[in-house]
Amino acid sequence: MLITDEKIQKFYNNIVNNLSPNEQLLLDSLILNDLSKTNVMIIDDSDTWTEENQNDLITFSLNNNNEVLTDSSDFLSLV
């Protein structure tokens, strides 16, 4: 667990956990509303495929498919 995670867990245990469900919902609402006003990037797009990656995959797939079909027709001509 990261130090930040530990701090958040302590905060939750000491403060948030002692709030009533209604107070917790109000706190959630305040936090989410505040986040929606800021330009926070929550989605990590570091794992997304670049256009080049996608093109490489398409090329590989088409070539592989072509080889399989060619091999299949050779096989079928032998049968």
Gaussian input, Z-matrix of N, CA and C with variables (Angstrom, degrees):
# hf/3-21g

backbone

0 1
 N
 C     1     B1
 C     2     B2     1     A1
 N     3     B3     2     A2     1     D1
 C     4     B4     3     A3     2     D2
 C     5     B5     4     A4     3     D3
 N     6     B6     5     A5     4     D4
 C     7     B7     6     A6     5     D5
 C     8     B8     7     A7     6     D6
 N     9     B9     8     A8     7     D7
 C    10    B10     9     A9     8     D8
 C    11    B11    10    A10     9     D9
 N    12    B12    11    A11    10    D10
 C    13    B13    12    A12    11    D11
 C    14    B14    13    A13    12    D12
 N    15    B15    14    A14    13    D13
 C    16    B16    15    A15    14    D14
 C    17    B17    16    A16    15    D15
 N    18    B18    17    A17    16    D16
 C    19    B19    18    A18    17    D17
 C    20    B20    19    A19    18    D18
 N    21    B21    20    A20    19    D19
 C    22    B22    21    A21    20    D20
 C    23    B23    22    A22    21    D21
 N    24    B24    23    A23    22    D22
 C    25    B25    24    A24    23    D23
 C    26    B26    25    A25    24    D24
 N    27    B27    26    A26    25    D25
 C    28    B28    27    A27    26    D26
 C    29    B29    28    A28    27    D27
 N    30    B30    29    A29    28    D28
 C    31    B31    30    A30    29    D29
 C    32    B32    31    A31    30    D30
 N    33    B33    32    A32    31    D31
 C    34    B34    33    A33    32    D32
 C    35    B35    34    A34    33    D33
 N    36    B36    35    A35    34    D34
 C    37    B37    36    A36    35    D35
 C    38    B38    37    A37    36    D36
 N    39    B39    38    A38    37    D37
 C    40    B40    39    A39    38    D38
 C    41    B41    40    A40    39    D39
 N    42    B42    41    A41    40    D40
 C    43    B43    42    A42    41    D41
 C    44    B44    43    A43    42    D42
 N    45    B45    44    A44    43    D43
 C    46    B46    45    A45    44    D44
 C    47    B47    46    A46    45    D45
 N    48    B48    47    A47    46    D46
 C    49    B49    48    A48    47    D47
 C    50    B50    49    A49    48    D48
 N    51    B51    50    A50    49    D49
 C    52    B52    51    A51    50    D50
 C    53    B53    52    A52    51    D51
 N    54    B54    53    A53    52    D52
 C    55    B55    54    A54    53    D53
 C    56    B56    55    A55    54    D54
 N    57    B57    56    A56    55    D55
 C    58    B58    57    A57    56    D56
 C    59    B59    58    A58    57    D57
 N    60    B60    59    A59    58    D58
 C    61    B61    60    A60    59    D59
 C    62    B62    61    A61    60    D60
 N    63    B63    62    A62    61    D61
 C    64    B64    63    A63    62    D62
 C    65    B65    64    A64    63    D63
 N    66    B66    65    A65    64    D64
 C    67    B67    66    A66    65    D65
 C    68    B68    67    A67    66    D66
 N    69    B69    68    A68    67    D67
 C    70    B70    69    A69    68    D68
 C    71    B71    70    A70    69    D69
 N    72    B72    71    A71    70    D70
 C    73    B73    72    A72    71    D71
 C    74    B74    73    A73    72    D72
 N    75    B75    74    A74    73    D73
 C    76    B76    75    A75    74    D74
 C    77    B77    76    A76    75    D75
 N    78    B78    77    A77    76    D76
 C    79    B79    78    A78    77    D77
 C    80    B80    79    A79    78    D78
 N    81    B81    80    A80    79    D79
 C    82    B82    81    A81    80    D80
 C    83    B83    82    A82    81    D81
 N    84    B84    83    A83    82    D82
 C    85    B85    84    A84    83    D83
 C    86    B86    85    A85    84    D84
 N    87    B87    86    A86    85    D85
 C    88    B88    87    A87    86    D86
 C    89    B89    88    A88    87    D87
 N    90    B90    89    A89    88    D88
 C    91    B91    90    A90    89    D89
 C    92    B92    91    A91    90    D90
 N    93    B93    92    A92    91    D91
 C    94    B94    93    A93    92    D92
 C    95    B95    94    A94    93    D93
 N    96    B96    95    A95    94    D94
 C    97    B97    96    A96    95    D95
 C    98    B98    97    A97    96    D96
 N    99    B99    98    A98    97    D97
 C   100   B100    99    A99    98    D98
 C   101   B101   100   A100    99    D99
 N   102   B102   101   A101   100   D100
 C   103   B103   102   A102   101   D101
 C   104   B104   103   A103   102   D102
 N   105   B105   104   A104   103   D103
 C   106   B106   105   A105   104   D104
 C   107   B107   106   A106   105   D105
 N   108   B108   107   A107   106   D106
 C   109   B109   108   A108   107   D107
 C   110   B110   109   A109   108   D108
 N   111   B111   110   A110   109   D109
 C   112   B112   111   A111   110   D110
 C   113   B113   112   A112   111   D111
 N   114   B114   113   A113   112   D112
 C   115   B115   114   A114   113   D113
 C   116   B116   115   A115   114   D114
 N   117   B117   116   A116   115   D115
 C   118   B118   117   A117   116   D116
 C   119   B119   118   A118   117   D117
 N   120   B120   119   A119   118   D118
 C   121   B121   120   A120   119   D119
 C   122   B122   121   A121   120   D120
 N   123   B123   122   A122   121   D121
 C   124   B124   123   A123   122   D122
 C   125   B125   124   A124   123   D123
 N   126   B126   125   A125   124   D124
 C   127   B127   126   A126   125   D125
 C   128   B128   127   A127   126   D126
 N   129   B129   128   A128   127   D127
 C   130   B130   129   A129   128   D128
 C   131   B131   130   A130   129   D129
 N   132   B132   131   A131   130   D130
 C   133   B133   132   A132   131   D131
 C   134   B134   133   A133   132   D132
 N   135   B135   134   A134   133   D133
 C   136   B136   135   A135   134   D134
 C   137   B137   136   A136   135   D135
 N   138   B138   137   A137   136   D136
 C   139   B139   138   A138   137   D137
 C   140   B140   139   A139   138   D138
 N   141   B141   140   A140   139   D139
 C   142   B142   141   A141   140   D140
 C   143   B143   142   A142   141   D141
 N   144   B144   143   A143   142   D142
 C   145   B145   144   A144   143   D143
 C   146   B146   145   A145   144   D144
 N   147   B147   146   A146   145   D145
 C   148   B148   147   A147   146   D146
 C   149   B149   148   A148   147   D147
 N   150   B150   149   A149   148   D148
 C   151   B151   150   A150   149   D149
 C   152   B152   151   A151   150   D150
 N   153   B153   152   A152   151   D151
 C   154   B154   153   A153   152   D152
 C   155   B155   154   A154   153   D153
 N   156   B156   155   A155   154   D154
 C   157   B157   156   A156   155   D155
 C   158   B158   157   A157   156   D156
 N   159   B159   158   A158   157   D157
 C   160   B160   159   A159   158   D158
 C   161   B161   160   A160   159   D159
 N   162   B162   161   A161   160   D160
 C   163   B163   162   A162   161   D161
 C   164   B164   163   A163   162   D162
 N   165   B165   164   A164   163   D163
 C   166   B166   165   A165   164   D164
 C   167   B167   166   A166   165   D165
 N   168   B168   167   A167   166   D166
 C   169   B169   168   A168   167   D167
 C   170   B170   169   A169   168   D168
 N   171   B171   170   A170   169   D169
 C   172   B172   171   A171   170   D170
 C   173   B173   172   A172   171   D171
 N   174   B174   173   A173   172   D172
 C   175   B175   174   A174   173   D173
 C   176   B176   175   A175   174   D174
 N   177   B177   176   A176   175   D175
 C   178   B178   177   A177   176   D176
 C   179   B179   178   A178   177   D177
 N   180   B180   179   A179   178   D178
 C   181   B181   180   A180   179   D179
 C   182   B182   181   A181   180   D180
 N   183   B183   182   A182   181   D181
 C   184   B184   183   A183   182   D182
 C   185   B185   184   A184   183   D183
 N   186   B186   185   A185   184   D184
 C   187   B187   186   A186   185   D185
 C   188   B188   187   A187   186   D186
 N   189   B189   188   A188   187   D187
 C   190   B190   189   A189   188   D188
 C   191   B191   190   A190   189   D189
 N   192   B192   191   A191   190   D190
 C   193   B193   192   A192   191   D191
 C   194   B194   193   A193   192   D192
 N   195   B195   194   A194   193   D193
 C   196   B196   195   A195   194   D194
 C   197   B197   196   A196   195   D195
 N   198   B198   197   A197   196   D196
 C   199   B199   198   A198   197   D197
 C   200   B200   199   A199   198   D198
 N   201   B201   200   A200   199   D199
 C   202   B202   201   A201   200   D200
 C   203   B203   202   A202   201   D201
 N   204   B204   203   A203   202   D202
 C   205   B205   204   A204   203   D203
 C   206   B206   205   A205   204   D204
 N   207   B207   206   A206   205   D205
 C   208   B208   207   A207   206   D206
 C   209   B209   208   A208   207   D207
 N   210   B210   209   A209   208   D208
 C   211   B211   210   A210   209   D209
 C   212   B212   211   A211   210   D210
 N   213   B213   212   A212   211   D211
 C   214   B214   213   A213   212   D212
 C   215   B215   214   A214   213   D213
 N   216   B216   215   A215   214   D214
 C   217   B217   216   A216   215   D215
 C   218   B218   217   A217   216   D216
 N   219   B219   218   A218   217   D217
 C   220   B220   219   A219   218   D218
 C   221   B221   220   A220   219   D219
 N   222   B222   221   A221   220   D220
 C   223   B223   222   A222   221   D221
 C   224   B224   223   A223   222   D222
 N   225   B225   224   A224   223   D223
 C   226   B226   225   A225   224   D224
 C   227   B227   226   A226   225   D225
 N   228   B228   227   A227   226   D226
 C   229   B229   228   A228   227   D227
 C   230   B230   229   A229   228   D228
 N   231   B231   230   A230   229   D229
 C   232   B232   231   A231   230   D230
 C   233   B233   232   A232   231   D231
 N   234   B234   233   A233   232   D232
 C   235   B235   234   A234   233   D233
 C   236   B236   235   A235   234   D234

   B1=1.4466
   B2=1.5311
   B3=1.3223
   B4=1.4509
   B5=1.5179
   B6=1.3123
   B7=1.4719
   B8=1.5203
   B9=1.3341
   B10=1.4620
   B11=1.5178
   B12=1.3214
   B13=1.4621
   B14=1.5241
   B15=1.3175
   B16=1.4661
   B17=1.5314
   B18=1.3297
   B19=1.4722
   B20=1.5181
   B21=1.3133
   B22=1.4588
   B23=1.5223
   B24=1.3217
   B25=1.4642
   B26=1.5315
   B27=1.3285
   B28=1.4711
   B29=1.5224
   B30=1.3294
   B31=1.4670
   B32=1.5272
   B33=1.3091
   B34=1.4663
   B35=1.5268
   B36=1.3117
   B37=1.4652
   B38=1.5169
   B39=1.3272
   B40=1.4639
   B41=1.5201
   B42=1.3139
   B43=1.4654
   B44=1.5225
   B45=1.3151
   B46=1.4596
   B47=1.5239
   B48=1.2848
   B49=1.4614
   B50=1.5235
   B51=1.3146
   B52=1.4620
   B53=1.5244
   B54=1.3196
   B55=1.4571
   B56=1.5217
   B57=1.3139
   B58=1.4666
   B59=1.5327
   B60=1.3139
   B61=1.4682
   B62=1.5351
   B63=1.3296
   B64=1.4729
   B65=1.5240
   B66=1.3099
   B67=1.4699
   B68=1.5319
   B69=1.3247
   B70=1.4666
   B71=1.5294
   B72=1.3262
   B73=1.4635
   B74=1.5211
   B75=1.3119
   B76=1.4624
   B77=1.5263
   B78=1.3129
   B79=1.4662
   B80=1.5323
   B81=1.3294
   B82=1.4707
   B83=1.5188
   B84=1.2990
   B85=1.4585
   B86=1.5291
   B87=1.3172
   B88=1.4697
   B89=1.5328
   B90=1.3108
   B91=1.4711
   B92=1.5203
   B93=1.3301
   B94=1.4636
   B95=1.5191
   B96=1.3156
   B97=1.4667
   B98=1.5234
   B99=1.3057
   B100=1.4612
   B101=1.5325
   B102=1.3273
   B103=1.4627
   B104=1.5170
   B105=1.3203
   B106=1.4621
   B107=1.5284
   B108=1.3190
   B109=1.4656
   B110=1.5220
   B111=1.3075
   B112=1.4601
   B113=1.5121
   B114=1.2965
   B115=1.4592
   B116=1.5227
   B117=1.3199
   B118=1.4590
   B119=1.5243
   B120=1.3307
   B121=1.4590
   B122=1.5165
   B123=1.3158
   B124=1.4539
   B125=1.5215
   B126=1.3130
   B127=1.4615
   B128=1.5217
   B129=1.3058
   B130=1.4595
   B131=1.5214
   B132=1.3279
   B133=1.4552
   B134=1.5282
   B135=1.3242
   B136=1.4607
   B137=1.5249
   B138=1.3330
   B139=1.4642
   B140=1.5266
   B141=1.3156
   B142=1.4594
   B143=1.5180
   B144=1.3058
   B145=1.4584
   B146=1.5184
   B147=1.2951
   B148=1.4589
   B149=1.5266
   B150=1.3123
   B151=1.4645
   B152=1.5275
   B153=1.3206
   B154=1.4670
   B155=1.5317
   B156=1.3447
   B157=1.4745
   B158=1.5238
   B159=1.3072
   B160=1.4582
   B161=1.5302
   B162=1.3197
   B163=1.4607
   B164=1.5266
   B165=1.3247
   B166=1.4653
   B167=1.5299
   B168=1.3136
   B169=1.4548
   B170=1.5277
   B171=1.3099
   B172=1.4665
   B173=1.5199
   B174=1.3270
   B175=1.4651
   B176=1.5168
   B177=1.3170
   B178=1.4620
   B179=1.5272
   B180=1.3211
   B181=1.4584
   B182=1.5293
   B183=1.3147
   B184=1.4625
   B185=1.5219
   B186=1.3187
   B187=1.4662
   B188=1.5188
   B189=1.2979
   B190=1.4594
   B191=1.5293
   B192=1.3085
   B193=1.4575
   B194=1.5364
   B195=1.3006
   B196=1.4613
   B197=1.5298
   B198=1.3263
   B199=1.4724
   B200=1.5236
   B201=1.3108
   B202=1.4622
   B203=1.5208
   B204=1.3106
   B205=1.4651
   B206=1.5213
   B207=1.3129
   B208=1.4603
   B209=1.5235
   B210=1.3251
   B211=1.4662
   B212=1.5239
   B213=1.3100
   B214=1.4711
   B215=1.5151
   B216=1.3222
   B217=1.4557
   B218=1.5211
   B219=1.3452
   B220=1.4584
   B221=1.5184
   B222=1.3146
   B223=1.4617
   B224=1.5166
   B225=1.3425
   B226=1.4552
   B227=1.5292
   B228=1.3206
   B229=1.4740
   B230=1.5179
   B231=1.3378
   B232=1.4570
   B233=1.5336
   B234=1.3198
   B235=1.4740
   B236=1.5000
   A1=108.74
   A2=116.29
   A3=120.80
   A4=110.73
   A5=115.80
   A6=120.83
   A7=110.36
   A8=116.35
   A9=120.61
   A10=110.45
   A11=116.63
   A12=120.69
   A13=110.71
   A14=116.18
   A15=120.33
   A16=110.39
   A17=116.52
   A18=120.27
   A19=110.68
   A20=116.16
   A21=120.41
   A22=110.36
   A23=116.54
   A24=120.19
   A25=110.48
   A26=117.19
   A27=120.65
   A28=110.38
   A29=115.35
   A30=120.31
   A31=109.65
   A32=115.66
   A33=119.75
   A34=110.69
   A35=116.97
   A36=120.74
   A37=112.27
   A38=116.92
   A39=120.76
   A40=113.75
   A41=117.54
   A42=119.32
   A43=112.01
   A44=116.81
   A45=120.38
   A46=111.47
   A47=116.37
   A48=120.66
   A49=112.28
   A50=117.62
   A51=121.86
   A52=112.80
   A53=117.40
   A54=120.46
   A55=109.97
   A56=115.27
   A57=119.67
   A58=108.60
   A59=117.91
   A60=119.85
   A61=112.80
   A62=117.18
   A63=120.18
   A64=111.18
   A65=116.52
   A66=120.04
   A67=110.69
   A68=116.56
   A69=119.65
   A70=110.71
   A71=116.48
   A72=120.08
   A73=112.13
   A74=115.59
   A75=119.38
   A76=110.34
   A77=116.55
   A78=120.88
   A79=110.21
   A80=116.39
   A81=120.42
   A82=110.98
   A83=115.20
   A84=120.88
   A85=111.06
   A86=115.75
   A87=119.93
   A88=111.11
   A89=116.22
   A90=120.68
   A91=110.28
   A92=116.94
   A93=120.36
   A94=112.21
   A95=116.77
   A96=119.37
   A97=111.10
   A98=115.73
   A99=119.45
   A100=110.62
   A101=116.98
   A102=120.67
   A103=111.88
   A104=116.87
   A105=119.43
   A106=111.91
   A107=117.30
   A108=120.99
   A109=112.34
   A110=116.17
   A111=119.91
   A112=109.39
   A113=115.37
   A114=119.95
   A115=108.29
   A116=115.32
   A117=121.58
   A118=108.96
   A119=115.13
   A120=119.35
   A121=107.81
   A122=116.53
   A123=120.82
   A124=110.83
   A125=116.73
   A126=120.70
   A127=109.28
   A128=115.02
   A129=121.07
   A130=108.03
   A131=115.59
   A132=118.50
   A133=112.40
   A134=116.95
   A135=120.14
   A136=111.91
   A137=116.81
   A138=120.12
   A139=113.02
   A140=116.49
   A141=118.11
   A142=110.57
   A143=115.12
   A144=121.57
   A145=109.96
   A146=115.30
   A147=119.54
   A148=108.37
   A149=115.29
   A150=118.92
   A151=110.32
   A152=116.21
   A153=120.29
   A154=110.95
   A155=116.98
   A156=120.85
   A157=110.81
   A158=115.98
   A159=120.25
   A160=110.69
   A161=116.85
   A162=120.38
   A163=111.35
   A164=116.56
   A165=120.39
   A166=110.80
   A167=116.49
   A168=120.54
   A169=110.78
   A170=116.55
   A171=120.54
   A172=110.21
   A173=116.57
   A174=120.75
   A175=110.68
   A176=116.97
   A177=120.90
   A178=110.78
   A179=115.36
   A180=119.89
   A181=111.25
   A182=117.15
   A183=120.14
   A184=111.40
   A185=116.47
   A186=119.25
   A187=111.34
   A188=116.22
   A189=120.42
   A190=110.19
   A191=115.83
   A192=120.40
   A193=110.28
   A194=116.30
   A195=121.04
   A196=110.87
   A197=116.47
   A198=120.40
   A199=111.00
   A200=116.73
   A201=120.29
   A202=109.70
   A203=116.94
   A204=119.85
   A205=111.16
   A206=117.28
   A207=121.33
   A208=110.03
   A209=116.25
   A210=120.44
   A211=111.24
   A212=116.89
   A213=121.26
   A214=110.56
   A215=117.21
   A216=119.15
   A217=110.35
   A218=118.06
   A219=120.97
   A220=110.63
   A221=114.86
   A222=119.87
   A223=110.97
   A224=115.39
   A225=119.86
   A226=112.31
   A227=116.61
   A228=119.19
   A229=111.21
   A230=116.42
   A231=120.16
   A232=111.56
   A233=115.24
   A234=119.81
   A235=111.67
   D1=134.81
   D2=178.63
   D3=-73.34
   D4=159.19
   D5=179.15
   D6=-59.42
   D7=-41.31
   D8=178.65
   D9=-61.07
   D10=-42.39
   D11=177.97
   D12=-61.43
   D13=-39.97
   D14=178.84
   D15=-64.27
   D16=-41.23
   D17=178.52
   D18=-62.45
   D19=-43.72
   D20=-179.91
   D21=-65.25
   D22=-42.13
   D23=179.25
   D24=-63.24
   D25=-40.71
   D26=177.75
   D27=-63.27
   D28=-44.32
   D29=179.09
   D30=-59.89
   D31=-46.15
   D32=179.59
   D33=-61.05
   D34=-48.46
   D35=-178.07
   D36=-62.85
   D37=-39.37
   D38=-175.22
   D39=-83.64
   D40=-32.57
   D41=-172.67
   D42=-117.15
   D43=-61.18
   D44=-172.50
   D45=-64.16
   D46=-41.77
   D47=-178.76
   D48=-61.27
   D49=-24.14
   D50=-179.43
   D51=-88.56
   D52=-3.82
   D53=178.15
   D54=-83.39
   D55=154.68
   D56=175.20
   D57=-70.09
   D58=162.33
   D59=177.49
   D60=-55.71
   D61=-39.61
   D62=178.01
   D63=-64.15
   D64=-41.67
   D65=178.82
   D66=-66.84
   D67=-37.34
   D68=177.58
   D69=-64.10
   D70=-41.80
   D71=177.18
   D72=-63.74
   D73=-39.34
   D74=177.36
   D75=-64.04
   D76=-43.21
   D77=177.43
   D78=-61.45
   D79=-45.10
   D80=176.78
   D81=-56.39
   D82=-46.40
   D83=-178.88
   D84=-60.89
   D85=-44.64
   D86=179.17
   D87=-61.82
   D88=-43.59
   D89=-179.57
   D90=-64.37
   D91=-48.44
   D92=-178.28
   D93=-65.37
   D94=-39.55
   D95=177.21
   D96=-63.98
   D97=-39.51
   D98=178.58
   D99=-65.42
   D100=-42.26
   D101=178.47
   D102=-64.26
   D103=-36.51
   D104=-178.98
   D105=-68.13
   D106=-23.60
   D107=178.28
   D108=-80.00
   D109=-24.09
   D110=179.88
   D111=-93.76
   D112=160.63
   D113=-179.79
   D114=-96.54
   D115=73.58
   D116=-176.94
   D117=-96.82
   D118=129.85
   D119=177.13
   D120=-90.46
   D121=107.81
   D122=-177.55
   D123=-94.43
   D124=-32.73
   D125=-177.36
   D126=-80.95
   D127=125.44
   D128=177.50
   D129=-89.36
   D130=108.80
   D131=-177.48
   D132=-98.56
   D133=19.53
   D134=-179.29
   D135=-68.82
   D136=-19.59
   D137=179.85
   D138=-96.20
   D139=4.02
   D140=-178.56
   D141=-76.21
   D142=153.92
   D143=-178.42
   D144=-85.06
   D145=135.91
   D146=174.72
   D147=-76.03
   D148=166.64
   D149=177.34
   D150=-62.05
   D151=-35.71
   D152=178.08
   D153=-63.37
   D154=-42.75
   D155=176.63
   D156=-59.34
   D157=-44.35
   D158=-179.06
   D159=-64.86
   D160=-42.11
   D161=178.57
   D162=-64.40
   D163=-39.23
   D164=177.30
   D165=-61.95
   D166=-42.42
   D167=179.16
   D168=-64.21
   D169=-43.93
   D170=178.87
   D171=-61.19
   D172=-46.02
   D173=-179.97
   D174=-60.61
   D175=-47.32
   D176=178.76
   D177=-59.32
   D178=-46.68
   D179=-177.30
   D180=-62.48
   D181=-43.98
   D182=179.66
   D183=-65.79
   D184=-42.00
   D185=178.15
   D186=-64.42
   D187=-43.61
   D188=179.59
   D189=-63.28
   D190=-43.74
   D191=178.98
   D192=-60.77
   D193=-42.45
   D194=178.79
   D195=-61.72
   D196=-42.96
   D197=178.67
   D198=-64.06
   D199=-42.63
   D200=-179.12
   D201=-64.17
   D202=-44.17
   D203=179.71
   D204=-65.47
   D205=-39.16
   D206=178.55
   D207=-64.73
   D208=-45.45
   D209=178.36
   D210=-63.34
   D211=-37.59
   D212=-179.96
   D213=-65.77
   D214=-41.77
   D215=-178.97
   D216=-68.98
   D217=-35.25
   D218=175.23
   D219=-63.27
   D220=-41.60
   D221=179.27
   D222=-64.25
   D223=-44.77
   D224=-178.40
   D225=-64.84
   D226=-31.94
   D227=178.42
   D228=-69.53
   D229=-23.71
   D230=179.12
   D231=-79.24
   D232=-24.96
   D233=-175.04
   D234=-77.94

